């Protein structure tokens, strides 16, 4: 599993408390994440793709991201990673948005 984490985000920090030690922490604002990785996240998310984006962040504000293809959104995220919703748990088959953070704890419950 991978956890896309922004240490400056309180929800992202709260989500860390639910994670087992085996989860890989991705500091996506500091580490370069490829368009292939973003495309994979977008393709595997079982919901409205806009939910994976922070559309009020300045790089996205005023853009109609609903009209973007998955490939275009992935490329946009490589250039503007701040637009990625946070936190996100990539559990392989499932992509979980940690807003509210209980989404993560509920998913990880046995």
Biopython code that builds the backbone (N, CA, C, O; Angstrom):
import numpy as np
from Bio.PDB.StructureBuilder import StructureBuilder

atoms = [
    (1, "UNK", "N", (0.837, -1.183, 0.000)),
    (1, "UNK", "CA", (0.000, 0.000, 0.000)),
    (1, "UNK", "C", (0.880, 1.243, 0.000)),
    (1, "UNK", "O", (2.010, 1.242, 0.489)),
    (2, "UNK", "N", (0.315, 2.299, -0.568)),
    (2, "UNK", "CA", (1.009, 3.587, -0.608)),
    (2, "UNK", "C", (0.062, 4.663, -0.078)),
    (2, "UNK", "O", (-1.152, 4.616, -0.279)),
    (3, "UNK", "N", (0.659, 5.619, 0.597)),
    (3, "UNK", "CA", (-0.106, 6.708, 1.192)),
    (3, "UNK", "C", (0.455, 8.019, 0.658)),
    (3, "UNK", "O", (1.613, 8.354, 0.905)),
    (4, "UNK", "N", (-0.366, 8.752, -0.070)),
    (4, "UNK", "CA", (0.042, 10.044, -0.625)),
    (4, "UNK", "C", (-0.225, 11.101, 0.434)),
    (4, "UNK", "O", (-1.367, 11.432, 0.751)),
    (5, "UNK", "N", (0.875, 11.616, 0.968)),
    (5, "UNK", "CA", (0.851, 12.405, 2.200)),
    (5, "UNK", "C", (1.416, 13.799, 1.989)),
    (5, "UNK", "O", (2.429, 13.990, 1.315)),
    (6, "UNK", "N", (0.732, 14.766, 2.583)),
    (6, "UNK", "CA", (1.218, 16.137, 2.664)),
    (6, "UNK", "C", (1.344, 16.460, 4.149)),
    (6, "UNK", "O", (0.333, 16.632, 4.830)),
    (7, "UNK", "N", (2.577, 16.547, 4.661)),
    (7, "UNK", "CA", (2.770, 16.782, 6.094)),
    (7, "UNK", "C", (2.158, 18.085, 6.609)),
    (7, "UNK", "O", (1.944, 18.232, 7.812)),
    (8, "UNK", "N", (1.878, 19.024, 5.720)),
    (8, "UNK", "CA", (1.296, 20.299, 6.143)),
    (8, "UNK", "C", (-0.220, 20.218, 6.305)),
    (8, "UNK", "O", (-0.845, 21.159, 6.794)),
    (9, "UNK", "N", (-0.807, 19.099, 5.898)),
    (9, "UNK", "CA", (-2.261, 18.925, 5.955)),
    (9, "UNK", "C", (-2.649, 18.160, 7.218)),
    (9, "UNK", "O", (-2.144, 17.065, 7.464)),
    (10, "UNK", "N", (-3.537, 18.730, 8.010)),
    (10, "UNK", "CA", (-3.937, 18.087, 9.266)),
    (10, "UNK", "C", (-4.640, 16.747, 9.016)),
    (10, "UNK", "O", (-4.411, 15.792, 9.759)),
    (11, "UNK", "N", (-5.483, 16.659, 7.995)),
    (11, "UNK", "CA", (-6.174, 15.396, 7.695)),
    (11, "UNK", "C", (-5.164, 14.327, 7.281)),
    (11, "UNK", "O", (-5.301, 13.157, 7.640)),
    (12, "UNK", "N", (-4.166, 14.735, 6.532)),
    (12, "UNK", "CA", (-3.139, 13.798, 6.101)),
    (12, "UNK", "C", (-2.331, 13.293, 7.295)),
    (12, "UNK", "O", (-2.002, 12.109, 7.370)),
    (13, "UNK", "N", (-2.018, 14.177, 8.213)),
    (13, "UNK", "CA", (-1.299, 13.771, 9.433)),
    (13, "UNK", "C", (-2.166, 12.854, 10.283)),
    (13, "UNK", "O", (-1.669, 11.872, 10.834)),
    (14, "UNK", "N", (-3.449, 13.159, 10.398)),
    (14, "UNK", "CA", (-4.365, 12.308, 11.173)),
    (14, "UNK", "C", (-4.467, 10.919, 10.556)),
    (14, "UNK", "O", (-4.525, 9.922, 11.275)),
    (15, "UNK", "N", (-4.489, 10.852, 9.234)),
    (15, "UNK", "CA", (-4.595, 9.574, 8.555)),
    (15, "UNK", "C", (-3.415, 8.660, 8.827)),
    (15, "UNK", "O", (-3.563, 7.438, 8.821)),
    (16, "UNK", "N", (-2.249, 9.237, 9.065)),
    (16, "UNK", "CA", (-1.052, 8.439, 9.364)),
    (16, "UNK", "C", (-1.264, 7.532, 10.572)),
    (16, "UNK", "O", (-0.700, 6.439, 10.636)),
    (17, "UNK", "N", (-2.067, 7.977, 11.522)),
    (17, "UNK", "CA", (-2.247, 7.222, 12.766)),
    (17, "UNK", "C", (-2.938, 5.880, 12.542)),
    (17, "UNK", "O", (-2.837, 4.985, 13.381)),
    (18, "UNK", "N", (-3.640, 5.731, 11.417)),
    (18, "UNK", "CA", (-4.370, 4.496, 11.136)),
    (18, "UNK", "C", (-3.551, 3.480, 10.343)),
    (18, "UNK", "O", (-3.957, 2.325, 10.213)),
    (19, "UNK", "N", (-2.413, 3.898, 9.817)),
    (19, "UNK", "CA", (-1.671, 3.071, 8.872)),
    (19, "UNK", "C", (-0.753, 2.066, 9.551)),
    (19, "UNK", "O", (-0.105, 2.382, 10.548)),
    (20, "UNK", "N", (-0.700, 0.855, 9.006)),
    (20, "UNK", "CA", (0.309, -0.094, 9.487)),
    (20, "UNK", "C", (1.698, 0.372, 9.026)),
    (20, "UNK", "O", (1.815, 1.136, 8.068)),
    (21, "UNK", "N", (2.716, -0.082, 9.696)),
    (21, "UNK", "CA", (4.083, 0.369, 9.396)),
    (21, "UNK", "C", (4.555, -0.045, 8.005)),
    (21, "UNK", "O", (5.523, 0.519, 7.495)),
    (22, "UNK", "N", (3.900, -1.004, 7.393)),
    (22, "UNK", "CA", (4.312, -1.484, 6.071)),
    (22, "UNK", "C", (3.904, -0.562, 4.923)),
    (22, "UNK", "O", (4.345, -0.761, 3.791)),
    (23, "UNK", "N", (3.078, 0.433, 5.195)),
    (23, "UNK", "CA", (2.603, 1.329, 4.147)),
    (23, "UNK", "C", (3.730, 2.274, 3.732)),
    (23, "UNK", "O", (4.399, 2.874, 4.573)),
    (24, "UNK", "N", (3.926, 2.394, 2.418)),
    (24, "UNK", "CA", (4.931, 3.310, 1.876)),
    (24, "UNK", "C", (4.342, 4.723, 1.845)),
    (24, "UNK", "O", (3.267, 4.946, 1.288)),
    (25, "UNK", "N", (5.056, 5.663, 2.445)),
    (25, "UNK", "CA", (4.610, 7.058, 2.470)),
    (25, "UNK", "C", (5.202, 7.781, 1.262)),
    (25, "UNK", "O", (6.418, 7.797, 1.072)),
    (26, "UNK", "N", (4.343, 8.369, 0.461)),
    (26, "UNK", "CA", (4.763, 9.131, -0.713)),
    (26, "UNK", "C", (4.547, 10.609, -0.415)),
    (26, "UNK", "O", (3.411, 11.057, -0.255)),
    (27, "UNK", "N", (5.627, 11.357, -0.343)),
    (27, "UNK", "CA", (5.540, 12.808, -0.156)),
    (27, "UNK", "C", (5.440, 13.427, -1.548)),
    (27, "UNK", "O", (6.420, 13.942, -2.087)),
    (28, "UNK", "N", (4.257, 13.369, -2.107)),
    (28, "UNK", "CA", (4.045, 13.688, -3.515)),
    (28, "UNK", "C", (4.356, 15.131, -3.888)),
    (28, "UNK", "O", (4.542, 15.430, -5.068)),
    (29, "UNK", "N", (4.418, 16.031, -2.913)),
    (29, "UNK", "CA", (4.778, 17.414, -3.226)),
    (29, "UNK", "C", (6.297, 17.590, -3.324)),
    (29, "UNK", "O", (6.775, 18.553, -3.924)),
    (30, "UNK", "N", (7.045, 16.669, -2.740)),
    (30, "UNK", "CA", (8.505, 16.742, -2.771)),
    (30, "UNK", "C", (9.113, 15.744, -3.748)),
    (30, "UNK", "O", (10.120, 16.033, -4.395)),
    (31, "UNK", "N", (8.493, 14.562, -3.851)),
    (31, "UNK", "CA", (8.984, 13.520, -4.744)),
    (31, "UNK", "C", (8.265, 13.668, -6.084)),
    (31, "UNK", "O", (7.071, 13.966, -6.128)),
    (32, "UNK", "N", (8.990, 13.460, -7.159)),
    (32, "UNK", "CA", (8.349, 13.515, -8.470)),
    (32, "UNK", "C", (7.540, 12.238, -8.687)),
    (32, "UNK", "O", (8.062, 11.127, -8.600)),
    (33, "UNK", "N", (6.274, 12.425, -8.967)),
    (33, "UNK", "CA", (5.373, 11.303, -9.254)),
    (33, "UNK", "C", (5.079, 11.362, -10.753)),
    (33, "UNK", "O", (4.720, 12.412, -11.286)),
    (34, "UNK", "N", (5.236, 10.227, -11.419)),
    (34, "UNK", "CA", (5.074, 10.208, -12.876)),
    (34, "UNK", "C", (3.608, 10.263, -13.289)),
    (34, "UNK", "O", (2.706, 9.960, -12.507)),
    (35, "UNK", "N", (3.403, 10.653, -14.528)),
    (35, "UNK", "CA", (2.054, 10.671, -15.091)),
    (35, "UNK", "C", (1.472, 9.261, -15.115)),
    (35, "UNK", "O", (0.259, 9.097, -14.980)),
    (36, "UNK", "N", (2.311, 8.242, -15.284)),
    (36, "UNK", "CA", (1.828, 6.853, -15.266)),
    (36, "UNK", "C", (1.220, 6.493, -13.920)),
    (36, "UNK", "O", (0.194, 5.816, -13.862)),
    (37, "UNK", "N", (1.846, 6.941, -12.840)),
    (37, "UNK", "CA", (1.325, 6.665, -11.496)),
    (37, "UNK", "C", (0.000, 7.397, -11.295)),
    (37, "UNK", "O", (-0.968, 6.811, -10.812)),
    (38, "UNK", "N", (-0.041, 8.677, -11.665)),
    (38, "UNK", "CA", (-1.305, 9.418, -11.532)),
    (38, "UNK", "C", (-2.399, 8.787, -12.390)),
    (38, "UNK", "O", (-3.544, 8.676, -11.950)),
    (39, "UNK", "N", (-2.060, 8.380, -13.595)),
    (39, "UNK", "CA", (-3.055, 7.752, -14.470)),
    (39, "UNK", "C", (-3.597, 6.482, -13.827)),
    (39, "UNK", "O", (-4.798, 6.215, -13.878)),
    (40, "UNK", "N", (-2.715, 5.709, -13.229)),
    (40, "UNK", "CA", (-3.143, 4.486, -12.556)),
    (40, "UNK", "C", (-4.103, 4.788, -11.403)),
    (40, "UNK", "O", (-5.119, 4.111, -11.245)),
    (41, "UNK", "N", (-3.781, 5.799, -10.601)),
    (41, "UNK", "CA", (-4.675, 6.204, -9.504)),
    (41, "UNK", "C", (-6.051, 6.591, -10.051)),
    (41, "UNK", "O", (-7.084, 6.153, -9.545)),
    (42, "UNK", "N", (-6.038, 7.415, -11.088)),
    (42, "UNK", "CA", (-7.288, 7.897, -11.671)),
    (42, "UNK", "C", (-8.104, 6.750, -12.264)),
    (42, "UNK", "O", (-9.327, 6.719, -12.123)),
    (43, "UNK", "N", (-7.435, 5.816, -12.920)),
    (43, "UNK", "CA", (-8.146, 4.699, -13.549)),
    (43, "UNK", "C", (-8.750, 3.749, -12.518)),
    (43, "UNK", "O", (-9.820, 3.184, -12.745)),
    (44, "UNK", "N", (-8.073, 3.573, -11.397)),
    (44, "UNK", "CA", (-8.546, 2.625, -10.394)),
    (44, "UNK", "C", (-9.536, 3.219, -9.408)),
    (44, "UNK", "O", (-10.194, 2.480, -8.675)),
    (45, "UNK", "N", (-9.654, 4.547, -9.375)),
    (45, "UNK", "CA", (-10.585, 5.167, -8.431)),
    (45, "UNK", "C", (-12.018, 4.858, -8.839)),
    (45, "UNK", "O", (-12.402, 5.072, -9.989)),
    (46, "UNK", "N", (-12.798, 4.361, -7.904)),
    (46, "UNK", "CA", (-14.186, 3.982, -8.163)),
    (46, "UNK", "C", (-15.110, 5.103, -7.695)),
    (46, "UNK", "O", (-15.792, 4.985, -6.677)),
    (47, "UNK", "N", (-15.115, 6.168, -8.445)),
    (47, "UNK", "CA", (-15.934, 7.320, -8.091)),
    (47, "UNK", "C", (-15.711, 8.424, -9.106)),
    (47, "UNK", "O", (-15.070, 8.218, -10.137)),
    (48, "UNK", "N", (-16.236, 9.577, -8.810)),
    (48, "UNK", "CA", (-16.077, 10.736, -9.674)),
    (48, "UNK", "C", (-14.623, 11.216, -9.586)),
    (48, "UNK", "O", (-14.136, 11.511, -8.494)),
    (49, "UNK", "N", (-13.938, 11.293, -10.711)),
    (49, "UNK", "CA", (-12.530, 11.680, -10.716)),
    (49, "UNK", "C", (-12.285, 13.049, -10.078)),
    (49, "UNK", "O", (-11.217, 13.291, -9.516)),
    (50, "UNK", "N", (-13.251, 13.922, -10.164)),
    (50, "UNK", "CA", (-13.095, 15.256, -9.572)),
    (50, "UNK", "C", (-12.903, 15.149, -8.064)),
    (50, "UNK", "O", (-12.291, 16.029, -7.460)),
    (51, "UNK", "N", (-13.419, 14.077, -7.442)),
    (51, "UNK", "CA", (-13.220, 13.878, -6.004)),
    (51, "UNK", "C", (-11.741, 13.714, -5.647)),
    (51, "UNK", "O", (-11.346, 13.988, -4.514)),
    (52, "UNK", "N", (-10.927, 13.273, -6.596)),
    (52, "UNK", "CA", (-9.492, 13.088, -6.354)),
    (52, "UNK", "C", (-8.705, 14.386, -6.500)),
    (52, "UNK", "O", (-7.489, 14.407, -6.315)),
    (53, "UNK", "N", (-9.410, 15.471, -6.833)),
    (53, "UNK", "CA", (-8.739, 16.740, -7.109)),
    (53, "UNK", "C", (-9.207, 17.831, -6.162)),
    (53, "UNK", "O", (-10.358, 17.863, -5.727)),
    (54, "UNK", "N", (-8.287, 18.709, -5.865)),
    (54, "UNK", "CA", (-8.600, 19.891, -5.060)),
    (54, "UNK", "C", (-8.815, 21.042, -6.045)),
    (54, "UNK", "O", (-7.893, 21.796, -6.355)),
    (55, "UNK", "N", (-10.043, 21.156, -6.526)),
    (55, "UNK", "CA", (-10.331, 22.082, -7.618)),
    (55, "UNK", "C", (-10.287, 23.552, -7.204)),
    (55, "UNK", "O", (-10.322, 24.437, -8.059)),
    (56, "UNK", "N", (-10.212, 23.819, -5.902)),
    (56, "UNK", "CA", (-10.111, 25.203, -5.443)),
    (56, "UNK", "C", (-8.660, 25.687, -5.322)),
    (56, "UNK", "O", (-8.418, 26.865, -5.059)),
    (57, "UNK", "N", (-7.695, 24.774, -5.514)),
    (57, "UNK", "CA", (-6.285, 25.184, -5.511)),
    (57, "UNK", "C", (-6.039, 26.047, -6.742)),
    (57, "UNK", "O", (-6.624, 25.809, -7.798)),
    (58, "UNK", "N", (-5.180, 27.043, -6.608)),
    (58, "UNK", "CA", (-4.992, 28.024, -7.678)),
    (58, "UNK", "C", (-4.658, 27.438, -9.048)),
    (58, "UNK", "O", (-5.149, 27.977, -10.040)),
    (59, "UNK", "N", (-3.854, 26.368, -9.182)),
    (59, "UNK", "CA", (-3.613, 25.871, -10.539)),
    (59, "UNK", "C", (-4.868, 25.325, -11.219)),
    (59, "UNK", "O", (-4.944, 25.297, -12.447)),
    (60, "UNK", "N", (-5.851, 24.891, -10.429)),
    (60, "UNK", "CA", (-7.063, 24.289, -10.991)),
    (60, "UNK", "C", (-8.242, 25.258, -11.029)),
    (60, "UNK", "O", (-9.203, 25.051, -11.771)),
    (61, "UNK", "N", (-8.162, 26.294, -10.239)),
    (61, "UNK", "CA", (-9.291, 27.224, -10.125)),
    (61, "UNK", "C", (-9.642, 27.805, -11.500)),
    (61, "UNK", "O", (-8.784, 28.318, -12.218)),
    (62, "UNK", "N", (-10.906, 27.709, -11.832)),
    (62, "UNK", "CA", (-11.387, 28.258, -13.095)),
    (62, "UNK", "C", (-11.290, 27.298, -14.270)),
    (62, "UNK", "O", (-11.812, 27.591, -15.346)),
    (63, "UNK", "N", (-10.631, 26.153, -14.088)),
    (63, "UNK", "CA", (-10.535, 25.167, -15.162)),
    (63, "UNK", "C", (-11.681, 24.172, -15.050)),
    (63, "UNK", "O", (-12.095, 23.815, -13.947)),
    (64, "UNK", "N", (-12.184, 23.731, -16.179)),
    (64, "UNK", "CA", (-13.218, 22.698, -16.172)),
    (64, "UNK", "C", (-12.524, 21.346, -16.306)),
    (64, "UNK", "O", (-12.441, 20.786, -17.399)),
    (65, "UNK", "N", (-12.030, 20.830, -15.187)),
    (65, "UNK", "CA", (-11.287, 19.575, -15.205)),
    (65, "UNK", "C", (-12.167, 18.382, -15.549)),
    (65, "UNK", "O", (-11.653, 17.306, -15.853)),
    (66, "UNK", "N", (-13.481, 18.554, -15.507)),
    (66, "UNK", "CA", (-14.404, 17.494, -15.929)),
    (66, "UNK", "C", (-14.233, 17.164, -17.405)),
    (66, "UNK", "O", (-14.559, 16.057, -17.834)),
    (67, "UNK", "N", (-13.726, 18.111, -18.183)),
    (67, "UNK", "CA", (-13.570, 17.892, -19.622)),
    (67, "UNK", "C", (-12.225, 17.249, -19.964)),
    (67, "UNK", "O", (-11.991, 16.892, -21.119)),
    (68, "UNK", "N", (-11.350, 17.098, -18.987)),
    (68, "UNK", "CA", (-10.025, 16.514, -19.224)),
    (68, "UNK", "C", (-10.124, 14.992, -19.281)),
    (68, "UNK", "O", (-10.886, 14.378, -18.535)),
    (69, "UNK", "N", (-9.349, 14.402, -20.169)),
    (69, "UNK", "CA", (-9.239, 12.939, -20.203)),
    (69, "UNK", "C", (-8.373, 12.496, -19.020)),
    (69, "UNK", "O", (-7.722, 13.321, -18.379)),
    (70, "UNK", "N", (-8.370, 11.209, -18.739)),
    (70, "UNK", "CA", (-7.521, 10.684, -17.662)),
    (70, "UNK", "C", (-6.061, 11.001, -17.957)),
    (70, "UNK", "O", (-5.312, 11.361, -17.050)),
    (71, "UNK", "N", (-5.651, 10.872, -19.208)),
    (71, "UNK", "CA", (-4.267, 11.177, -19.583)),
    (71, "UNK", "C", (-3.949, 12.650, -19.350)),
    (71, "UNK", "O", (-2.876, 12.986, -18.850)),
    (72, "UNK", "N", (-4.889, 13.533, -19.716)),
    (72, "UNK", "CA", (-4.684, 14.971, -19.504)),
    (72, "UNK", "C", (-4.625, 15.312, -18.019)),
    (72, "UNK", "O", (-3.799, 16.123, -17.599)),
    (73, "UNK", "N", (-5.505, 14.691, -17.218)),
    (73, "UNK", "CA", (-5.487, 14.931, -15.772)),
    (73, "UNK", "C", (-4.182, 14.439, -15.157)),
    (73, "UNK", "O", (-3.616, 15.105, -14.290)),
    (74, "UNK", "N", (-3.701, 13.281, -15.598)),
    (74, "UNK", "CA", (-2.447, 12.743, -15.078)),
    (74, "UNK", "C", (-1.296, 13.689, -15.380)),
    (74, "UNK", "O", (-0.453, 13.944, -14.520)),
    (75, "UNK", "N", (-1.260, 14.203, -16.588)),
    (75, "UNK", "CA", (-0.197, 15.151, -16.962)),
    (75, "UNK", "C", (-0.337, 16.449, -16.170)),
    (75, "UNK", "O", (0.661, 17.021, -15.730)),
    (76, "UNK", "N", (-1.570, 16.912, -15.989)),
    (76, "UNK", "CA", (-1.820, 18.123, -15.203)),
    (76, "UNK", "C", (-1.296, 17.939, -13.770)),
    (76, "UNK", "O", (-0.698, 18.856, -13.207)),
    (77, "UNK", "N", (-1.519, 16.761, -13.186)),
    (77, "UNK", "CA", (-1.071, 16.498, -11.822)),
    (77, "UNK", "C", (0.456, 16.437, -11.723)),
    (77, "UNK", "O", (1.019, 16.812, -10.694)),
    (78, "UNK", "N", (1.122, 15.976, -12.763)),
    (78, "UNK", "CA", (2.595, 15.973, -12.704)),
    (78, "UNK", "C", (3.131, 17.395, -12.624)),
    (78, "UNK", "O", (4.155, 17.648, -11.988)),
    (79, "UNK", "N", (2.435, 18.317, -13.271)),
    (79, "UNK", "CA", (2.850, 19.719, -13.257)),
    (79, "UNK", "C", (2.316, 20.478, -12.045)),
    (79, "UNK", "O", (2.884, 21.496, -11.647)),
    (80, "UNK", "N", (1.225, 19.985, -11.459)),
    (80, "UNK", "CA", (0.530, 20.676, -10.361)),
    (80, "UNK", "C", (0.120, 19.677, -9.278)),
    (80, "UNK", "O", (-1.075, 19.487, -9.049)),
    (81, "UNK", "N", (1.071, 19.040, -8.612)),
    (81, "UNK", "CA", (0.709, 18.003, -7.631)),
    (81, "UNK", "C", (-0.117, 18.523, -6.459)),
    (81, "UNK", "O", (-0.788, 17.737, -5.789)),
    (82, "UNK", "N", (-0.083, 19.820, -6.198)),
    (82, "UNK", "CA", (-0.869, 20.397, -5.103)),
    (82, "UNK", "C", (-2.364, 20.171, -5.330)),
    (82, "UNK", "O", (-3.148, 20.240, -4.384)),
    (83, "UNK", "N", (-2.761, 19.906, -6.559)),
    (83, "UNK", "CA", (-4.175, 19.714, -6.899)),
    (83, "UNK", "C", (-4.672, 18.323, -6.487)),
    (83, "UNK", "O", (-5.882, 18.111, -6.395)),
    (84, "UNK", "N", (-3.768, 17.379, -6.239)),
    (84, "UNK", "CA", (-4.189, 16.050, -5.806)),
    (84, "UNK", "C", (-4.834, 16.138, -4.429)),
    (84, "UNK", "O", (-4.283, 16.742, -3.509)),
    (85, "UNK", "N", (-5.999, 15.534, -4.302)),
    (85, "UNK", "CA", (-6.676, 15.483, -2.997)),
    (85, "UNK", "C", (-5.764, 14.786, -1.994)),
    (85, "UNK", "O", (-4.936, 13.957, -2.371)),
    (86, "UNK", "N", (-5.913, 15.115, -0.759)),
    (86, "UNK", "CA", (-5.086, 14.498, 0.272)),
    (86, "UNK", "C", (-5.901, 14.229, 1.510)),
    (86, "UNK", "O", (-6.836, 14.965, 1.825)),
    (87, "UNK", "N", (-5.556, 13.204, 2.191)),
    (87, "UNK", "CA", (-4.618, 12.147, 1.822)),
    (87, "UNK", "C", (-5.306, 11.100, 0.954)),
    (87, "UNK", "O", (-6.533, 11.017, 0.897)),
    (88, "UNK", "N", (-4.477, 10.303, 0.279)),
    (88, "UNK", "CA", (-4.986, 9.204, -0.533)),
    (88, "UNK", "C", (-4.235, 7.940, -0.147)),
    (88, "UNK", "O", (-3.007, 7.928, -0.059)),
    (89, "UNK", "N", (-4.988, 6.891, 0.078)),
    (89, "UNK", "CA", (-4.413, 5.573, 0.331)),
    (89, "UNK", "C", (-4.612, 4.733, -0.926)),
    (89, "UNK", "O", (-5.739, 4.497, -1.361)),
    (90, "UNK", "N", (-3.497, 4.287, -1.500)),
    (90, "UNK", "CA", (-3.533, 3.398, -2.657)),
    (90, "UNK", "C", (-3.359, 1.986, -2.120)),
    (90, "UNK", "O", (-2.261, 1.580, -1.741)),
    (91, "UNK", "N", (-4.451, 1.251, -2.095)),
    (91, "UNK", "CA", (-4.449, -0.102, -1.537)),
    (91, "UNK", "C", (-4.402, -1.156, -2.636)),
    (91, "UNK", "O", (-4.846, -2.286, -2.437)),
    (92, "UNK", "N", (-3.869, -0.791, -3.783)),
    (92, "UNK", "CA", (-3.783, -1.735, -4.891)),
    (92, "UNK", "C", (-5.020, -1.676, -5.752)),
    (92, "UNK", "O", (-5.073, -0.913, -6.716)),
    (93, "UNK", "N", (-6.016, -2.471, -5.416)),
    (93, "UNK", "CA", (-7.257, -2.450, -6.186)),
    (93, "UNK", "C", (-8.129, -1.254, -5.837)),
    (93, "UNK", "O", (-8.922, -0.806, -6.665)),
    (94, "UNK", "N", (-7.995, -0.738, -4.635)),
    (94, "UNK", "CA", (-8.847, 0.360, -4.162)),
    (94, "UNK", "C", (-8.023, 1.624, -3.918)),
    (94, "UNK", "O", (-6.877, 1.568, -3.472)),
    (95, "UNK", "N", (-8.636, 2.747, -4.220)),
    (95, "UNK", "CA", (-8.075, 4.062, -3.922)),
    (95, "UNK", "C", (-9.034, 4.709, -2.935)),
    (95, "UNK", "O", (-10.219, 4.874, -3.224)),
    (96, "UNK", "N", (-8.508, 5.077, -1.758)),
    (96, "UNK", "CA", (-9.355, 5.638, -0.701)),
    (96, "UNK", "C", (-8.929, 7.067, -0.428)),
    (96, "UNK", "O", (-7.757, 7.343, -0.171)),
    (97, "UNK", "N", (-9.892, 7.970, -0.488)),
    (97, "UNK", "CA", (-9.638, 9.364, -0.128)),
    (97, "UNK", "C", (-9.850, 9.488, 1.371)),
    (97, "UNK", "O", (-10.886, 9.076, 1.893)),
    (98, "UNK", "N", (-8.879, 10.051, 2.060)),
    (98, "UNK", "CA", (-8.925, 10.169, 3.515)),
    (98, "UNK", "C", (-9.618, 11.418, 4.011)),
    (98, "UNK", "O", (-9.158, 12.031, 4.975)),
    (99, "UNK", "N", (-10.685, 11.803, 3.396)),
    (99, "UNK", "CA", (-11.529, 12.909, 3.833)),
    (99, "UNK", "C", (-12.962, 12.407, 3.855)),
    (99, "UNK", "O", (-13.594, 12.301, 2.804)),
    (100, "UNK", "N", (-13.467, 12.107, 4.990)),
    (100, "UNK", "CA", (-12.877, 12.195, 6.328)),
    (100, "UNK", "C", (-11.873, 11.056, 6.554)),
    (100, "UNK", "O", (-11.900, 10.039, 5.860)),
    (101, "UNK", "N", (-11.003, 11.248, 7.525)),
    (101, "UNK", "CA", (-9.950, 10.259, 7.788)),
    (101, "UNK", "C", (-10.528, 8.905, 8.197)),
    (101, "UNK", "O", (-9.843, 7.888, 8.097)),
    (102, "UNK", "N", (-11.750, 8.881, 8.644)),
    (102, "UNK", "CA", (-12.395, 7.623, 9.001)),
    (102, "UNK", "C", (-12.526, 6.699, 7.788)),
    (102, "UNK", "O", (-12.644, 5.484, 7.949)),
    (103, "UNK", "N", (-12.504, 7.258, 6.587)),
    (103, "UNK", "CA", (-12.526, 6.422, 5.381)),
    (103, "UNK", "C", (-11.349, 5.442, 5.396)),
    (103, "UNK", "O", (-11.482, 4.285, 4.995)),
    (104, "UNK", "N", (-10.199, 5.927, 5.865)),
    (104, "UNK", "CA", (-9.004, 5.081, 5.920)),
    (104, "UNK", "C", (-9.145, 4.044, 7.020)),
    (104, "UNK", "O", (-8.908, 2.860, 6.781)),
    (105, "UNK", "N", (-9.525, 4.464, 8.218)),
    (105, "UNK", "CA", (-9.646, 3.519, 9.320)),
    (105, "UNK", "C", (-10.705, 2.464, 9.013)),
    (105, "UNK", "O", (-10.507, 1.288, 9.318)),
    (106, "UNK", "N", (-11.819, 2.863, 8.418)),
    (106, "UNK", "CA", (-12.878, 1.905, 8.072)),
    (106, "UNK", "C", (-12.397, 0.902, 7.033)),
    (106, "UNK", "O", (-12.728, -0.281, 7.106)),
    (107, "UNK", "N", (-11.620, 1.372, 6.071)),
    (107, "UNK", "CA", (-11.105, 0.470, 5.045)),
    (107, "UNK", "C", (-10.118, -0.547, 5.638)),
    (107, "UNK", "O", (-10.108, -1.713, 5.243)),
    (108, "UNK", "N", (-9.301, -0.100, 6.575)),
    (108, "UNK", "CA", (-8.252, -0.959, 7.137)),
    (108, "UNK", "C", (-8.742, -1.895, 8.233)),
    (108, "UNK", "O", (-8.011, -2.794, 8.649)),
    (109, "UNK", "N", (-9.963, -1.698, 8.703)),
    (109, "UNK", "CA", (-10.497, -2.581, 9.750)),
    (109, "UNK", "C", (-10.610, -4.002, 9.223)),
    (109, "UNK", "O", (-11.017, -4.215, 8.081)),
    (110, "UNK", "N", (-10.246, -4.989, 10.064)),
    (110, "UNK", "CA", (-10.338, -6.388, 9.621)),
    (110, "UNK", "C", (-11.768, -6.847, 9.448)),
    (110, "UNK", "O", (-12.007, -7.998, 9.080)),
]
sb = StructureBuilder()
sb.init_structure("model")
sb.init_model(0)
sb.init_chain("A")
sb.init_seg("    ")
for serial, (resi, resn, name, xyz) in enumerate(atoms, 1):
    if name == "N":
        sb.init_residue(resn, " ", resi, " ")
    sb.init_atom(name, np.array(xyz, "f"), 0.0, 1.0, " ", f" {name:<3s}", serial, name[0])
structure = sb.get_structure()
